[in-house]
Amino acid sequence: MAAFLRTHWLRVLTILALLAWYIFFLAWPINLIRADLGRHIKNGEILLSSPLHSWRPLLTTNFYSYTFPNSPFINHHWGSGVVFYLVHHASGFNGLSIFVIAVNIATLAFFWLSARRYVSFAQAAFISFLLIPFMAERYEVRPEIFSFLFIGIYWYILDGYRTNMIQDKMLWLLPLFQALWINLHVYFFFGFVLLAAFVIESLIQKNSQLRPGRLVTVGVAMIVTACLNPSFLKGFFYPFTIFNNYGLALEENTPLISHLRLVPGYVNGWICLLVALTVMILTLLALMKNRRSIPVSYWLVGSFIFLLVFKSVRNISFLAFFGFTFIAFLIHTLRPASPPQENRHQTYEPMAGGRHCCCQLSHTLS
C-alpha cells in the first residue's frame, strides 16, 4: 500500500511538473500587434452588440479597410472573436492569457492520452518534456488554439476507434465539433484530413479494425455540419482559396528551410528538423522490424503534417503534438513482444461488446 501511494504521488508530482514546464513557455505578455488580438476582440464586441441582420459586412467584407471596405472577405474566425471578447470582458487580458494556457493544456492532455495507449507513464513524461518547448511555439492568443484542441480530440477518438479502445458512438461527436470548428478557425479542414486517412486505411488494410461504412457516414454528417457557417459553401471551400488574393507576405507563412536561411538562430526550426529526423529514423527501424507495422492512417497523416510543416513555419507546433503520439507508437512497435501473462501495463479494461472504455483518471496515473 505504501509503495502504491509513493508511486501514485510521484506521478501526480510529475504531471504537475510537466504542466509547470508547459506554462513556463506559454506565459508571455500579450502583444496586441503580433497576434491581431485587438481585431478579434473587436469582432466579438461588434457581433454581440449588433442585431443578426447587421452582421453581414463584418463576416463577408473587408470590414476594417479604409480603401477597400467592400472587397469580398470570409471572416473564418469570427467565432474565436466572440469567445475572446467574452473572456476579455469577464476577466481582462490576464484572464485571456489563463484561458489560452488552459486550452493548450487540454490539447496536450488529449495527445498525452493517445500516447499512453502505446508507452508507459515514464516514457510519455520524458517525450512530452522534450517536446513541450516546441509545442509552445504558437503561444499567442490566436484562433488556431482551437484547431490544436480539436485536432487532439479528433486524433484521440479516431486512433482510439482504430485500436478498439473507443466505442463507435464516440464518432458522432465529430460532426458536432465540426460545426464549432469551422466557425473558429480555417484549419477545420484538418478534421476531414484525419477522417479521410482512417477511411483509406479501412479500405486498403485488411487487418484494420475500422468500419468504412461507419466512417463514411460520419464524414457525410461532418460535411453537412461544416456548412453551418455564415458563408455556407464558400466558407466550406475557403481553405482552398484563402491564398488566392492574400495580398500580404507574412513571416509565419514562410517555408521552413527558407526561414532557417533568413534566421539561422531560429532554435525551434532546428528542433523541428531534429524531431522530423527522429521520427524518420524510428520509422525506418520499425519497418526493418516489420514492414507492415505502421498503419496506413499514420503514413497519411504523418506525410500531410510534414508537408504542412515544411510549407509554412506557422505549422511546426503540429509536428510537436503529433510527434508526441507518433514517437510513442513507434517506441511501442520497436519494443520486444512480451507474453500476454507478463504484460503488466494494461491501460484499458474491456467493456461488453469488445469495445473499450475511454481512459479513466486512475488508469492515466497508473
C-alpha positions in Angstrom: 0.0 0.0 0.0 2.8 2.4 0.9 4.6 1.6 -2.4 1.4 2.3 -4.3 0.9 5.7 -2.6 4.5 6.6 -3.3 4.1 5.7 -7.0 0.8 7.5 -7.2 2.1 10.7 -5.7 5.2 10.6 -7.7 3.2 10.5 -10.9 1.0 13.3 -9.7 4.1 15.4 -9.0 5.4 14.5 -12.4 2.3 15.7 -14.1 2.3 19.0 -12.1 6.0 19.5 -13.1 5.2 19.0 -16.8 2.3 21.4 -16.5 4.6 24.0 -14.9 7.2 23.4 -17.6 4.5 24.0 -20.3 3.1 27.1 -18.6 6.7 28.5 -18.4 6.8 28.6 -22.2 3.2 29.7 -22.6 3.1 32.6 -20.1 4.2 35.5 -22.2 2.8 39.1 -22.1 0.1 39.7 -24.7 1.3 41.6 -27.8 -1.7 43.2 -29.4 0.2 43.9 -32.7 1.8 40.5 -33.1 -1.3 38.4 -32.7 -4.1 40.7 -34.1 -5.9 40.2 -30.8 -7.4 43.6 -30.8 -9.2 42.9 -34.1 -10.5 39.6 -32.7 -11.9 41.2 -29.6 -13.4 44.0 -31.6 -15.1 41.4 -33.9 -16.7 39.8 -30.9 -17.8 43.1 -29.4 -19.4 44.2 -32.7 -21.2 40.9 -33.3 -22.6 40.6 -29.8 -23.7 44.2 -29.7 -25.4 44.2 -33.1 -28.6 42.6 -34.4 -28.1 39.5 -36.6 -29.2 41.3 -39.8 -26.3 43.7 -39.5 -23.6 41.0 -39.1 -23.0 40.6 -42.9 -20.4 43.4 -43.5 -18.1 42.1 -40.8 -18.5 38.5 -41.8 -18.2 38.8 -45.6 -16.4 42.0 -46.5 -13.0 43.7 -45.8 -14.7 45.4 -42.9 -11.7 47.3 -41.4 -10.2 48.5 -44.6 -10.3 52.2 -45.3 -9.7 52.0 -49.1 -11.5 48.7 -50.0 -14.1 48.1 -47.3 -16.5 46.3 -49.7 -13.9 43.8 -51.0 -15.2 40.2 -50.5 -13.7 38.5 -47.5 -14.7 35.5 -45.4 -14.2 36.0 -41.7 -13.5 32.4 -40.9 -12.5 33.0 -37.3 -15.5 35.1 -36.2 -16.4 32.6 -33.5 -13.0 32.9 -31.9 -13.5 36.7 -31.7 -16.7 36.1 -29.8 -15.0 33.8 -27.4 -12.0 36.1 -26.9 -14.3 39.1 -26.3 -16.4 37.2 -23.7 -13.3 36.1 -21.8 -11.7 39.5 -22.0 -15.0 41.2 -20.9 -15.2 38.9 -17.9 -11.6 38.8 -16.8 -9.4 41.2 -18.9 -6.1 40.3 -20.6 -4.9 38.3 -17.7 -8.0 36.1 -18.0 -7.3 35.7 -21.7 -3.8 34.5 -21.0 -5.1 32.0 -18.5 -7.7 30.8 -20.9 -5.2 30.2 -23.7 -2.9 28.3 -21.3 -5.9 26.2 -20.3 -6.8 25.4 -23.9 -3.2 24.4 -24.7 -3.0 22.2 -21.6 -6.3 20.5 -22.7 -4.7 19.9 -26.2 -1.6 18.4 -24.6 -3.9 16.2 -22.4 -5.6 14.6 -25.5 -2.3 13.9 -27.2 -1.0 12.5 -23.8 -3.9 10.1 -23.6 -3.3 9.0 -27.2 0.4 8.4 -26.5 -0.3 6.5 -23.3 -2.0 3.8 -25.3 1.5 2.8 -26.5 4.1 3.7 -23.9 4.5 3.8 -20.1 3.9 6.8 -17.9 7.6 7.4 -17.6 8.2 7.2 -21.4 5.3 9.6 -22.1 6.5 12.0 -19.5 10.1 12.0 -21.0 8.8 12.5 -24.6 6.5 15.3 -23.6 9.2 17.0 -21.5 11.4 17.2 -24.6 8.6 18.4 -27.0 6.8 20.9 -24.7 9.1 23.9 -25.7 8.3 23.0 -29.3 4.6 22.7 -28.7 4.5 26.2 -27.2 5.9 27.8 -30.4 2.5 29.5 -31.0 1.9 30.9 -27.5 -0.1 34.0 -28.5 -3.8 34.4 -28.2 -4.8 33.2 -31.7 -7.8 31.4 -33.1 -5.6 28.5 -34.1 -5.5 27.3 -30.4 -9.0 25.9 -31.1 -7.6 24.0 -34.1 -4.9 22.4 -32.0 -7.5 21.3 -29.4 -9.9 19.9 -32.0 -7.1 18.0 -33.8 -6.1 16.5 -30.5 -9.7 15.4 -29.8 -10.2 14.0 -33.3 -6.9 12.1 -33.1 -7.8 10.7 -29.7 -11.2 9.5 -30.9 -10.2 8.1 -34.3 -7.0 6.4 -33.2 -8.9 5.0 -30.2 -11.5 3.7 -32.6 -8.8 2.1 -34.7 -7.3 0.4 -31.7 -10.6 -0.8 -30.4 -10.4 1.4 -27.3 -13.2 3.9 -28.2 -16.8 3.0 -28.7 -18.4 3.6 -32.1 -20.9 6.1 -30.7 -18.0 8.5 -29.8 -17.5 9.1 -33.6 -20.7 11.0 -33.6 -19.1 13.7 -31.6 -17.0 14.7 -34.7 -19.9 16.2 -36.7 -20.9 18.3 -33.6 -17.3 19.5 -33.2 -17.1 20.3 -36.9 -19.9 22.7 -36.7 -18.0 24.6 -34.0 -14.6 24.3 -35.6 -15.5 25.8 -39.0 -16.6 29.0 -37.2 -13.5 29.2 -35.0 -10.5 28.7 -37.4 -9.8 27.9 -41.1 -7.9 24.8 -40.1 -11.2 23.0 -39.7 -10.3 21.1 -42.9 -7.8 19.1 -40.8 -10.7 17.2 -39.3 -11.6 15.9 -42.8 -7.9 15.0 -43.5 -7.8 12.9 -40.3 -11.1 11.2 -41.0 -10.1 10.5 -44.7 -6.8 8.9 -43.5 -8.7 6.4 -41.4 -11.3 5.8 -44.2 -8.5 5.0 -46.6 -6.9 2.6 -44.1 -10.2 0.9 -43.5 -10.5 0.2 -47.3 -6.9 -1.0 -48.1 -5.6 -2.5 -44.9 -7.2 -5.9 -44.4 -6.4 -6.3 -40.7 -7.8 -2.9 -39.8 -10.5 -2.7 -37.0 -12.1 0.2 -38.8 -15.5 0.1 -40.4 -15.5 2.1 -43.6 -19.3 2.4 -43.7 -19.5 3.9 -40.3 -16.6 6.3 -41.0 -18.1 7.5 -44.4 -21.4 8.1 -42.7 -19.8 10.2 -40.0 -17.9 12.0 -42.8 -21.1 12.9 -44.6 -22.5 14.2 -41.4 -19.3 16.3 -40.9 -19.8 17.9 -44.4 -23.4 18.8 -43.5 -22.5 20.4 -40.2 -19.4 22.2 -41.7 -21.8 24.0 -43.9 -23.3 25.6 -40.8 -21.3 28.8 -41.2 -22.2 32.3 -42.3 -20.8 31.8 -45.8 -22.2 28.3 -46.3 -20.4 26.5 -49.2 -17.9 29.4 -49.7 -16.9 29.0 -46.1 -16.6 25.3 -46.5 -14.2 25.6 -49.5 -12.4 28.7 -48.2 -9.2 26.7 -47.2 -8.7 26.1 -50.9 -9.0 29.8 -51.9 -7.6 31.7 -48.9 -4.3 32.4 -50.6 -5.7 33.4 -54.0 -5.8 37.0 -53.1 -3.9 37.2 -49.8 -2.1 40.4 -50.7 0.4 40.3 -48.0 3.6 38.3 -47.3 3.8 37.1 -43.7 6.8 35.7 -42.0 4.8 32.9 -40.4 3.8 31.6 -43.9 7.5 31.3 -45.0 8.7 27.7 -45.8 10.7 26.2 -43.0 14.0 25.9 -45.0 13.8 29.4 -46.4 13.1 30.8 -42.9 16.1 29.0 -41.5 18.3 30.6 -44.1 16.9 34.0 -43.3 17.0 33.4 -39.5 19.8 30.9 -38.7 19.2 31.4 -35.0 15.6 30.2 -35.1 16.0 27.4 -32.5 12.6 25.9 -32.8 13.1 25.5 -36.6 16.2 23.3 -35.9 14.3 21.4 -33.2 11.6 20.8 -35.8 14.2 19.2 -38.2 15.6 17.1 -35.3 12.1 15.9 -34.4 11.4 15.1 -38.1 14.7 13.2 -38.3 13.9 11.3 -35.1 10.5 10.2 -36.4 12.1 9.1 -39.8 14.8 7.1 -38.0 12.3 5.4 -35.7 10.0 4.7 -38.7 12.9 3.1 -40.6 13.7 0.9 -37.7 10.1 -0.1 -37.3 9.9 -1.0 -41.0 13.1 -3.1 -40.7 11.4 -5.0 -37.9 8.1 -5.4 -39.6 7.3 -3.7 -42.9 3.6 -3.7 -42.1 3.9 -2.4 -38.6 2.8 1.2 -39.3 -0.9 1.7 -40.1 -1.9 3.4 -43.3 -3.5 6.2 -41.3 -0.2 7.1 -39.7 1.6 7.2 -43.0 -1.1 9.5 -44.5 -1.4 11.9 -41.5 2.4 11.9 -41.0 3.1 12.8 -44.6 0.5 15.5 -44.6 2.0 17.1 -41.4 5.5 17.0 -42.9 4.1 18.8 -45.9 2.4 21.5 -43.8 5.4 22.0 -41.6 7.9 22.4 -44.4 5.5 24.6 -46.4 5.0 27.1 -43.5 6.8 27.7 -40.2 3.4 28.6 -38.6 2.6 24.8 -38.6 5.6 23.5 -36.7 3.7 23.0 -33.5 1.7 20.4 -35.3 4.8 18.3 -35.6 5.4 18.6 -31.9 1.9 17.5 -30.9 1.7 14.7 -33.4 5.3 13.8 -32.9 4.4 13.0 -29.3 1.9 10.3 -30.2 3.9 9.1 -33.3 7.1 8.6 -31.4 5.1 6.8 -28.7 3.6 4.5 -31.3 7.0 3.8 -32.9 8.6 3.0 -29.5 5.7 0.6 -28.9 6.3 -1.0 -32.3 10.0 -1.4 -31.6 9.5 -2.8 -28.1 10.2 -6.6 -27.9 7.0 -8.6 -27.7 6.0 -9.9 -24.2 3.9 -13.0 -23.4 0.3 -11.9 -22.5 0.7 -13.1 -18.9 3.8 -10.8 -18.5 2.1 -7.7 -19.7 1.7 -5.5 -16.6 1.0 -2.2 -18.2 -2.6 -2.7 -19.5 -4.1 0.8 -19.6 -7.7 -0.1 -20.6 -10.3 -2.5 -19.3 -12.6 -4.3 -21.7 -16.2 -3.5 -21.9 -19.1 -5.6 -23.2 -19.2 -6.0 -26.9 -15.5 -5.9 -27.5 -15.0 -2.2 -27.3 -13.1 -0.5 -24.5 -13.9 2.4 -22.3 -12.4 5.9 -22.5 -9.3 6.4 -20.4 -10.1 6.9 -16.7 -8.1 9.1 -14.4 -7.0 6.2 -12.4 -5.6 4.5 -15.5 -3.8 7.6 -16.6 -2.0 7.8 -13.3 -1.2 4.1 -13.2 
